[in-house]
Amino acid sequence: MPDLFDLTGKILIATPGLVDDRFSNSVIVVCAHSHEGAMGLMVNKPAEQVTSAELFDQLSIPLGPVVPGLMVYAGGPVEMERGFVLHSPDYSSAISTLAVTEALAMTATLDILEDIAEGQGPDQSLLALGYCGWGAGQLEGEISENGWLIGDALPELVFAQTDSRKWELALAAQGIHPLTLSSAYGHA
């Protein structure tokens, strides 16, 4: 295996070379990456089975009078019953918040949802059910096989763009037009 390069805080942009249809045109924020593997959240695939109001109700969290609409995303195919909130760094959980970049943080404890319900959560947030996970060397292998392009995880892409455009805009930020992508790969 080649030397590890740390992708924490980067985005993965799916290419046509990625063979798993679950990730077609996906954009994933890598929240943690080490020699043991990687963990990330898909940020452009809304969950079809649940709304935030239903989720708060299921968790018995009462909503305050002014609660921003919070979209629920399919964060990935692993542990889809687990919730994660990717958010701006203006919020820190009393229990546990992971700094992903200087501009992004992730909290996976119930207290952030309680704070959001009370209108005291982060300025920007994205709620994901499930996550994307890779074992040791797996992500590096998928990258070397032309499955993913790598870019910077910018808050304006994650929070301020429409989901249907995030993939295209992530490519554009790398200077790539979608029609120029190929599923073929090789090594020089």
Protein Blocks (a to p, Z undefined) as FASTA:
>chain_A
ZZdddfehiacdddfklmblklgoiacddfbdcfkbccdddfkbccfkbcfklmmmmnop
acdfbdcddddddfbjghklbccddddfkbccfkbccdfblmbccdfbfklmmmmmnopa
cfbdcddedjddddehklmmmmmnopaccddddfklmmmpcfklmmmmmmmmnopafklp
cfbdcdZZ
